[in-house]
Amino acid sequence: MEEFILEINDLKKSYGTKSVLNGVSLKVKRGEIIGYIGPNGAGKSTTVKIMLGIEDNYSGSIKIFGEDISNEKMEYKNKIGYVPEIAEVYDNLTGSEYLTFIGELYGLDYDLADYKAKRLMELFGIGEVYHSRIASYSKGMRQKLLIISSLIHNPELLFFDEPINGLDANSVMIFKEIMTQLAAQGKTIFYSSHIMDVVEKISSRIILLHDGKIAADGTFEELRTESTEGSLEQIFNQLTGFSEHIDLGSRFVSVVKEM
C-alpha cells in the first residue's frame, strides 16, 4: 500500500473577494521531490502557508502524515522543515546562538544542536562565521543558515521556497545533492522556484499551479510528451499563456537605448 505523506482535497482560499485557490487536490508519496511552480499570485505560497498552519480560513481538507491538520494538533510540525522566500532572522544573534535556539525549539538538547549546527555550517563552507553575528553575514551566508535551520532536526517533510537565492554555483550544486540524497532516504520535498532549469533537473514530479488550479501534474518527461515544447520554461509559458516575453524584452531595450 502506497504511503501518502500529504493529501490535499479540494483546497480553496480567498482573501476578501479575491479567490486565490480554486479547488486544489493532490497526493504526495514519501520520497518525492515536488517541483511546485506557477506565476506570481498563482497560490503556491498560500498553499504552503496553509499546510504549515500559518494561514487559516480555507475550505477543503489537508492531511499530513495521515492526520487532518484541522484538528489543531501541533505534533506534525516537529517533522517539517521550511525555508520561506523572505525570512527574518535575529541579526543580533550569532550563527551558533540562532541554530542552537532553533534546534532546542525542535526538541534537540543543546549539545547535540551545537554539534550539528557547527558541523553543518563547516560542511556548507561557512564554519568560520559560526560565532559571528548574523548582521555581518552576506546574503549567501544567511541563505545557508536558513537551509541548515530547516534541516537541523532531521524533518520528514521539507518546504523550500526559492531556497537557492544568493547561493554561488558550487553551493547550488551542494544543495541539489543534499536534496537528492534526502529524497533517497525517504524525505519528501516541496520545492518552489522560478528558476525552471533547476526545477526541471531535480524534481521527480512537477506540479504547475495557474489561477489557483493545477494546470499540469507529472514528471518532466510526461509534461514534455503532452506538450509541443522542449524545456520546462517553454512548457510553463505555454500552459500559463505567457508569450509576450520576446516582444516586451525588445520594447524594454528600445526604451533603454533612447537618448
C-alpha positions in Angstrom: 0.0 0.0 0.0 1.4 3.4 -1.0 2.2 5.8 1.8 1.0 9.3 1.3 2.8 11.9 3.3 0.5 14.7 2.1 -3.1 14.6 0.9 -5.0 17.8 -0.2 -8.6 17.6 -1.3 -10.5 20.5 -2.9 -8.5 23.2 -1.2 -10.0 26.7 -1.6 -8.9 30.0 -0.2 -9.9 33.6 -0.7 -8.8 37.0 0.5 -11.9 39.1 0.6 -13.4 38.9 -2.9 -10.1 37.6 -4.4 -10.1 33.9 -4.9 -6.5 32.5 -4.6 -7.0 28.7 -4.5 -9.9 27.2 -6.5 -10.1 23.6 -5.7 -6.5 22.2 -5.5 -6.3 18.4 -4.9 -3.2 16.3 -4.8 -1.5 13.4 -3.1 2.3 13.2 -2.4 4.2 10.0 -1.7 7.1 9.6 0.6 10.4 10.4 -1.1 9.1 12.6 -3.9 10.7 15.9 -4.8 7.8 18.0 -5.9 8.6 21.0 -8.2 5.7 23.3 -7.2 5.7 26.1 -9.8 3.5 28.8 -11.2 3.3 32.5 -12.0 3.3 35.1 -9.1 -0.1 35.1 -7.5 -0.9 31.5 -8.6 -1.4 30.4 -5.0 1.9 28.5 -4.4 2.9 30.3 -1.1 -0.6 30.3 0.1 -0.9 26.5 -0.3 2.3 26.1 1.7 1.3 28.5 4.4 -2.0 26.7 4.9 -0.1 23.4 5.3 2.2 25.0 7.8 -0.7 26.4 9.8 0.3 30.0 9.1 -2.9 30.6 7.1 -6.4 29.5 8.1 -10.0 30.3 6.9 -9.8 27.8 4.0 -12.2 25.1 2.8 -11.3 21.6 1.8 -9.1 19.2 3.7 -5.4 18.6 4.3 -3.8 15.5 5.8 -0.1 15.5 6.7 1.4 12.2 7.9 -2.2 10.8 7.9 -3.6 13.4 10.3 -6.1 16.1 9.3 -4.4 19.4 10.2 -7.7 21.0 11.2 -7.7 19.1 14.5 -5.1 21.7 15.6 -2.6 19.1 16.9 0.9 20.6 16.7 3.0 17.4 16.7 3.2 17.2 12.9 5.1 20.5 12.7 8.0 18.9 14.5 8.6 16.8 11.4 8.5 19.7 9.0 11.3 22.0 7.7 10.7 25.3 6.0 12.7 27.9 4.1 10.4 30.8 3.1 11.2 33.1 0.2 11.6 36.0 2.5 12.7 35.2 6.0 13.6 37.4 9.0 16.4 36.2 11.2 17.7 37.6 14.5 20.6 39.8 13.3 21.9 40.3 16.9 22.4 36.6 17.4 25.4 34.6 16.2 25.0 31.7 13.9 25.7 29.4 16.9 23.0 31.1 19.0 20.4 31.1 16.3 20.9 27.5 15.2 21.0 26.1 18.8 17.9 28.1 19.6 16.1 26.5 16.6 17.4 23.1 17.4 16.1 23.3 21.0 12.7 24.5 19.8 12.5 21.2 17.9 13.5 19.2 21.0 17.2 18.7 20.5 19.4 19.1 23.6 21.8 21.9 23.4 25.0 19.9 23.0 23.6 17.9 20.0 22.2 21.1 18.4 25.6 22.8 18.9 27.5 19.9 17.4 25.1 19.5 14.4 25.0 23.3 13.7 28.8 23.7 13.8 29.4 20.7 11.5 26.7 21.7 9.0 28.0 25.2 8.8 31.5 23.8 8.2 30.3 21.5 5.5 28.4 24.3 3.8 31.5 26.5 3.8 30.6 29.0 6.5 32.1 27.4 9.6 34.3 30.5 10.1 31.3 32.7 11.0 29.7 30.2 13.4 30.4 32.6 16.3 29.9 35.8 14.3 26.7 38.0 14.5 24.3 37.3 11.7 24.2 41.0 10.9 27.7 40.6 9.4 26.6 37.7 7.1 26.3 38.1 3.3 23.1 37.2 1.6 24.5 33.8 0.6 25.6 33.1 4.2 22.1 33.9 5.5 20.5 31.6 3.0 22.8 28.8 4.0 21.9 29.5 7.7 18.2 29.2 6.8 18.7 26.0 4.9 20.6 24.5 7.9 17.9 25.7 10.3 15.3 23.9 8.3 17.2 20.6 8.4 18.9 20.5 11.8 16.1 18.5 13.4 16.1 15.9 10.6 12.5 16.5 9.3 10.4 14.2 7.2 8.7 16.9 5.0 10.5 19.9 3.6 9.2 23.1 2.1 11.7 25.2 0.1 10.6 28.5 -1.4 13.3 29.9 -3.7 16.0 28.3 -1.5 19.0 29.0 -3.7 18.6 32.8 -3.8 22.1 34.2 -3.2 24.0 31.0 -3.4 27.0 30.7 -5.6 27.3 28.0 -8.3 29.2 25.5 -6.1 26.8 25.9 -3.2 23.8 25.3 -5.6 25.4 22.0 -6.6 25.9 21.0 -3.0 22.3 21.9 -2.2 20.9 19.9 -5.2 23.0 16.9 -4.0 21.6 17.3 -0.4 18.0 17.2 -1.8 18.7 14.2 -3.9 20.2 12.3 -1.0 17.4 13.3 1.4 14.8 12.1 -1.1 16.7 8.8 -1.5 16.4 8.4 2.3 12.6 8.9 2.2 12.3 12.6 2.9 9.6 14.4 1.0 10.4 17.8 -0.6 8.2 20.6 -1.9 10.4 22.8 -4.0 9.1 26.1 -5.3 11.2 28.3 -7.6 11.1 30.5 -10.7 14.4 29.0 -11.9 13.0 26.5 -14.3 16.1 24.6 -15.3 16.8 23.7 -11.6 13.2 22.6 -11.1 13.5 20.5 -14.3 16.6 18.7 -13.2 15.9 18.0 -9.5 12.1 17.2 -9.4 10.7 13.7 -9.6 7.3 15.3 -10.2 6.3 18.8 -11.3 3.0 20.5 -10.3 2.1 23.7 -12.1 -0.4 25.9 -10.4 -2.2 28.5 -12.6 -5.1 30.7 -11.5 -5.4 28.8 -8.3 -5.8 25.4 -10.0 -3.5 22.6 -11.0 -2.7 23.1 -14.7 -0.2 20.2 -15.0 1.0 17.3 -12.8 3.6 14.7 -13.8 7.3 14.0 -14.4 9.2 16.4 -16.7 9.2 13.7 -19.4 5.4 13.3 -19.1 4.8 17.1 -19.3 7.1 17.3 -22.3 5.3 14.4 -24.0 2.0 16.2 -23.6 3.4 19.5 -24.9 4.8 20.7 -28.2 7.6 22.5 -26.2 11.0 21.2 -25.2 12.1 22.9 -21.9 10.2 23.3 -18.7 10.3 27.1 -19.2 8.7 26.7 -22.6 6.1 24.3 -21.2 5.4 26.8 -18.4 4.9 29.6 -20.8 2.6 27.5 -23.0 0.4 26.3 -20.1 0.1 29.8 -18.5 -0.5 31.5 -21.8 2.5 33.8 -21.5 4.0 34.6 -24.9 4.9 38.3 -24.7 8.4 38.0 -23.3 10.2 38.5 -26.6 8.1 41.5 -27.6 8.3 43.0 -24.1 12.1 42.4 -23.9 12.6 44.1 -27.2 10.4 47.1 -26.3 12.2 47.4 -22.9 15.6 47.5 -24.6 14.4 50.1 -27.2 13.5 52.4 -24.3 16.8 51.9 -22.6 18.6 52.9 -25.9 16.6 56.2 -26.2 18.8 59.3 -25.7 
